[in-house]
Amino acid sequence: MRQAVERWFSGAHARLRRLSGVPSTHGVLPVQRITPFLRSASDRQVSLDNRARRLELYEEVRRRHRAGEALLAIARTMQLARGTVRKYAQAAEFPERAPRPSHSIIDPHLAYLHARLAEGCEDAAVLWREIRARGFTGTARQVRRWLSEHRTKPARTAPHRWRGPMPADPTPNGDTASRLPSSRQLAWLLVQPPTELMPNDAAVVARVEQDPETAIVAKLARRFTALVRACNASNQADPQAAQAELTAWLAEARASGVPAMETFAAGLEGDSSAISAALTTPWSNGQTEGQVNRLKLIKRQMFGHASFDLLRRRVLLAA
């Protein structure tokens, strides 16, 4: 289910980025850094070059797809992964890469750094010594990287080639209001129970659900994952009720008008006996997967050091 939702988000992501935020029901949300740190002007130029190459590939895939060429043939001709070709073919607009900020030990000191920057201090060594006295345990290089994207003038030690204007943000809509998590992150949020979402995540979901088609996808994803969780939580679940709920969900998905959901429902119907058994019986293939995992572990322990005969003997003696 998550993979189906992710594929759908890949095609709609550009449209959803244009949606505005919605008022939060949780009051003022905690301030979070939603953009990664740009390390230098050269890194920003590399990002621009990479984006130009991806855009060229995207336009070529779209051209071939409109001409009627099969996705597998496009992947083989252009030497791209099938998933990449499918994503480009289904995306109405060029899929920008979403920012992926990770936690940094410099984050607790950002307010102080911005205040010192407003006072005119652009010396990375001075700033590093000051926040180190406030408990920062990182290196001066981390402060220098942060400062590189906030300078009003080039550093004295900057090479002459980078003393001109700074390259623009590779994302066309560089403002923070238009930024949206990646398709994979959005899909993960939609398959979680709504009551377990953090306030910031709930605000993101509310934002994308302003789109009517996204609201349909979100409703179907929640119903399906709730059904699977309910059947998995208790082996005493009523098999007939579970089967009836699955049948109703499949009918709604087929009539949703969303191709990704219709395709997913068709795939489930094609393997209906296995799906029904998974939802209505307490059995699973966990024991089989456990034995396969044990076999792989033994094989990798012996890689390059023994023959198949020894591997066979170790497996059979343990059994």
C-alpha positions as CSV (number, residue, x, y, z in Angstrom):
1,M,0.0,0.0,0.0
2,R,2.8,2.4,0.9
3,Q,4.5,1.7,-2.4
4,A,1.3,2.4,-4.4
5,V,0.8,5.7,-2.5
6,E,4.4,6.6,-3.1
7,R,4.1,6.1,-6.8
8,W,1.0,8.2,-6.9
9,F,2.7,11.0,-5.0
10,S,5.7,10.9,-7.4
11,G,3.3,12.1,-10.2
12,A,1.4,14.6,-8.1
13,H,4.2,16.1,-6.0
14,A,4.8,19.2,-8.1
15,R,1.1,20.0,-7.9
16,L,0.9,19.5,-4.2
17,R,3.9,21.8,-3.5
18,R,1.7,24.8,-4.7
19,L,-0.8,24.2,-1.9
20,S,-0.7,26.6,1.0
21,G,-0.4,25.5,4.6
22,V,-3.5,25.2,6.9
23,P,-3.9,26.5,10.4
24,S,-2.7,24.1,13.0
25,T,-5.1,22.7,15.6
26,H,-2.2,22.2,17.9
27,G,-1.4,25.8,18.5
28,V,2.1,27.1,17.5
29,L,4.2,24.3,16.1
30,P,7.8,24.0,17.2
31,V,10.3,25.6,14.9
32,Q,12.1,23.1,12.8
33,R,14.8,23.5,10.2
34,I,13.3,22.3,7.0
35,T,16.2,22.9,4.6
36,P,19.6,21.2,4.6
37,F,22.7,23.2,5.2
38,L,24.3,24.3,1.9
39,R,28.0,23.7,2.4
40,S,29.5,26.1,-0.2
41,A,29.0,27.9,-3.5
42,S,30.6,25.1,-5.3
43,D,28.2,22.5,-3.8
44,R,25.3,24.7,-5.0
45,Q,26.7,24.8,-8.5
46,V,27.1,21.0,-8.4
47,S,23.4,20.8,-7.5
48,L,22.5,22.9,-10.4
49,D,24.5,20.8,-12.8
50,N,22.9,17.6,-11.4
51,R,19.4,19.0,-11.7
52,A,20.1,20.0,-15.3
53,R,21.1,16.4,-16.1
54,R,18.0,15.0,-14.4
55,L,15.8,17.4,-16.2
56,E,17.3,16.4,-19.6
57,L,16.6,12.7,-18.7
58,Y,13.1,13.5,-17.6
59,E,12.3,15.3,-20.9
60,E,13.7,12.5,-22.9
61,V,11.7,9.9,-21.0
62,R,8.5,11.9,-21.4
63,R,9.1,12.3,-25.2
64,R,9.7,8.6,-25.7
65,H,6.6,7.7,-23.5
66,R,4.4,10.1,-25.5
67,A,5.6,8.5,-28.7
68,G,4.3,5.1,-27.5
69,E,7.5,3.5,-26.4
70,A,7.2,0.9,-23.6
71,L,8.7,1.8,-20.2
72,L,10.9,-1.3,-20.3
73,A,12.3,-0.4,-23.7
74,I,12.9,3.2,-22.5
75,A,14.8,1.9,-19.5
76,R,17.0,-0.4,-21.6
77,T,17.7,2.2,-24.2
78,M,18.5,5.0,-21.8
79,Q,20.1,2.6,-19.2
80,L,17.9,3.8,-16.4
81,A,16.2,1.9,-13.6
82,R,12.6,0.9,-14.4
83,G,11.4,2.7,-11.3
84,T,13.1,5.9,-12.4
85,V,11.5,5.7,-15.9
86,R,8.1,5.0,-14.4
87,K,8.4,7.9,-12.1
88,Y,9.4,10.3,-14.9
89,A,6.7,9.0,-17.2
90,Q,3.9,9.4,-14.6
91,A,5.0,12.9,-13.4
92,A,3.2,15.7,-15.1
93,E,5.9,18.1,-14.0
94,F,9.6,17.6,-13.3
95,P,9.9,15.9,-9.9
96,E,12.2,18.1,-7.8
97,R,14.2,16.5,-5.1
98,A,12.8,17.2,-1.7
99,P,15.1,18.7,0.9
100,R,16.3,16.1,3.5
101,P,17.6,18.0,6.5
102,S,19.0,15.8,9.2
103,H,19.6,16.7,12.9
104,S,22.7,18.7,13.4
105,I,24.5,19.5,16.7
106,I,24.6,23.1,15.4
107,D,20.8,23.4,15.5
108,P,20.5,24.5,19.2
109,H,22.8,27.4,18.5
110,L,21.1,28.8,15.3
111,A,19.3,31.6,17.2
112,Y,22.6,32.8,18.6
113,L,24.4,32.6,15.3
114,H,21.7,34.5,13.5
115,A,21.8,37.2,16.1
116,R,25.6,37.5,15.8
117,L,25.3,37.6,12.0
118,A,22.8,40.4,12.3
119,E,25.4,42.3,14.3
120,G,27.8,42.0,11.4
121,C,30.1,39.2,12.6
122,E,31.0,37.0,9.7
123,D,34.1,35.4,11.1
124,A,33.6,31.6,11.3
125,A,36.5,31.2,13.8
126,V,35.1,33.8,16.2
127,L,31.6,32.4,16.0
128,W,32.9,28.9,16.6
129,R,34.8,30.0,19.7
130,E,31.7,31.8,21.0
131,I,29.3,28.9,20.6
132,R,31.9,26.4,21.9
133,A,31.8,28.4,25.1
134,R,28.0,27.9,25.1
135,G,28.3,24.1,24.9
136,F,28.8,23.4,21.2
137,T,31.0,20.3,20.7
138,G,31.5,20.4,16.9
139,T,34.3,21.7,14.8
140,A,35.0,25.0,13.3
141,R,34.4,23.5,9.9
142,Q,30.7,23.0,10.7
143,V,30.3,26.6,11.6
144,R,32.2,27.6,8.4
145,R,29.8,25.5,6.3
146,W,26.8,27.1,7.9
147,L,28.2,30.6,7.4
148,S,29.0,30.0,3.8
149,E,25.3,30.3,2.8
150,H,24.6,33.4,5.0
151,R,27.5,35.6,4.1
152,T,26.8,39.0,2.7
153,K,30.3,39.1,1.1
154,P,32.8,36.4,0.2
155,A,35.3,35.3,2.8
156,R,38.8,36.6,2.6
157,T,40.1,33.1,1.9
158,A,37.5,32.3,-0.8
159,P,39.0,31.5,-4.2
160,H,38.5,34.1,-6.9
161,R,36.3,31.9,-9.0
162,W,33.7,31.9,-6.2
163,R,33.9,35.7,-5.5
164,G,31.1,36.5,-8.0
165,P,27.4,36.2,-7.4
166,M,26.2,33.1,-5.5
167,P,24.5,30.5,-7.6
168,A,20.7,30.4,-7.2
169,D,18.8,27.8,-5.3
170,P,18.4,24.8,-7.6
171,T,14.8,24.4,-6.4
172,P,12.6,26.8,-8.4
173,N,10.3,27.4,-5.5
174,G,13.0,28.0,-3.0
175,D,10.7,29.6,-0.3
176,T,10.2,27.5,2.7
177,A,6.4,27.7,2.5
178,S,6.4,25.7,-0.8
179,R,8.7,22.9,0.5
180,L,7.1,19.5,1.0
181,P,8.5,16.2,2.2
182,S,9.5,13.7,-0.4
183,S,7.0,11.2,-2.0
184,R,8.3,8.4,0.2
185,Q,7.9,10.5,3.4
186,L,4.4,11.5,2.4
187,A,3.4,8.0,1.7
188,W,4.7,6.8,5.0
189,L,2.6,9.5,6.8
190,L,-0.6,8.4,5.1
191,V,-0.2,4.7,6.1
192,Q,0.2,5.7,9.8
193,P,-2.7,5.9,12.2
194,P,-3.7,9.6,12.3
195,T,-3.8,9.6,16.1
196,E,-0.1,8.7,16.2
197,L,1.2,11.5,13.9
198,M,3.3,14.3,15.4
199,P,1.8,17.8,15.2
200,N,4.2,18.8,12.3
201,D,3.4,15.6,10.4
202,A,-0.4,16.1,10.9
203,A,0.0,19.7,9.5
204,V,1.7,18.3,6.4
205,V,-1.0,15.7,5.9
206,A,-3.7,18.4,6.3
207,R,-2.0,20.5,3.8
208,V,-1.9,17.9,1.0
209,E,-5.4,16.7,1.8
210,Q,-6.7,20.1,0.5
211,D,-6.2,18.4,-2.9
212,P,-9.4,16.4,-3.7
213,E,-7.5,13.5,-5.3
214,T,-5.1,13.3,-2.4
215,A,-8.1,13.2,0.1
216,I,-9.4,10.1,-1.8
217,V,-6.0,8.4,-1.7
218,A,-5.5,9.2,2.0
219,K,-8.9,7.8,2.8
220,L,-8.3,4.5,0.9
221,A,-4.8,4.1,2.4
222,R,-6.1,4.6,6.0
223,R,-8.9,2.2,5.5
224,F,-6.7,-0.5,4.1
225,T,-4.0,-0.2,6.6
226,A,-6.5,-0.1,9.5
227,L,-8.0,-3.4,8.1
228,V,-4.6,-5.1,8.0
229,R,-3.7,-3.9,11.5
230,A,-7.0,-5.0,12.9
231,C,-6.6,-8.5,11.4
232,N,-3.0,-8.7,12.6
233,A,-3.7,-7.5,16.1
234,S,-5.9,-10.4,17.0
235,N,-6.2,-13.9,15.7
236,Q,-9.8,-13.9,16.9
237,A,-10.9,-11.4,14.3
238,D,-14.2,-12.4,12.5
239,P,-13.0,-13.9,9.1
240,Q,-16.4,-13.1,7.5
241,A,-16.3,-9.4,8.6
242,A,-12.7,-9.0,7.4
243,Q,-13.6,-10.5,4.0
244,A,-16.6,-8.2,3.7
245,E,-14.5,-5.2,4.6
246,L,-11.9,-6.2,2.0
247,T,-14.5,-6.6,-0.7
248,A,-16.1,-3.2,0.1
249,W,-12.6,-1.6,0.0
250,L,-11.8,-3.2,-3.3
251,A,-15.1,-1.9,-4.8
252,E,-14.4,1.6,-3.5
253,A,-10.8,1.6,-4.8
254,R,-11.9,0.4,-8.3
255,A,-14.5,3.3,-8.4
256,S,-12.1,5.9,-7.0
257,G,-11.0,7.3,-10.3
258,V,-7.4,7.3,-9.2
259,P,-5.3,5.0,-11.5
260,A,-2.8,4.1,-8.8
261,M,-5.5,2.9,-6.5
262,E,-7.3,1.1,-9.2
263,T,-4.1,-0.7,-10.2
264,F,-3.4,-1.7,-6.6
265,A,-6.9,-3.1,-6.2
266,A,-6.6,-5.1,-9.4
267,G,-3.4,-6.6,-8.2
268,L,-5.0,-7.6,-4.9
269,E,-7.9,-9.2,-6.8
270,G,-5.5,-11.1,-8.9
271,D,-4.2,-12.8,-5.8
272,S,-7.4,-12.8,-3.8
273,S,-7.1,-16.2,-2.2
274,A,-3.7,-15.4,-0.7
275,I,-4.9,-11.9,0.4
276,S,-8.0,-13.3,2.1
277,A,-6.0,-16.1,3.8
278,A,-3.5,-13.5,5.1
279,L,-6.3,-11.4,6.6
280,T,-8.5,-14.2,8.0
281,T,-6.1,-16.8,9.3
282,P,-3.4,-16.7,12.0
283,W,-0.8,-18.4,9.8
284,S,2.2,-16.7,8.2
285,N,5.4,-17.6,6.3
286,G,7.5,-16.3,9.2
287,Q,9.0,-19.7,10.0
288,T,10.1,-20.1,6.3
289,E,11.6,-16.6,6.2
290,G,13.4,-17.3,9.5
291,Q,15.1,-20.5,8.0
292,V,16.0,-18.6,4.9
293,N,17.6,-15.9,7.0
294,R,19.6,-18.5,9.0
295,L,20.8,-20.1,5.8
296,K,22.0,-16.8,4.4
297,L,23.8,-16.0,7.7
298,I,25.7,-19.3,7.7
299,K,26.6,-18.8,4.0
300,R,27.9,-15.3,4.5
301,Q,30.0,-16.4,7.5
302,M,31.8,-18.9,5.2
303,F,32.0,-16.7,2.1
304,G,35.3,-17.4,0.4
305,H,36.6,-19.8,3.0
306,A,34.8,-23.1,2.5
307,S,33.0,-25.2,-0.1
308,F,29.3,-26.0,-0.6
309,D,29.8,-29.4,1.1
310,L,30.7,-27.8,4.4
311,L,27.8,-25.4,4.1
312,R,25.4,-28.3,3.5
313,R,26.8,-30.2,6.5
314,R,26.5,-27.2,8.8
315,V,22.8,-26.6,7.8
316,L,21.8,-30.3,8.1
317,L,23.6,-30.8,11.5
318,A,21.9,-27.7,12.9
319,A,18.5,-29.1,11.7
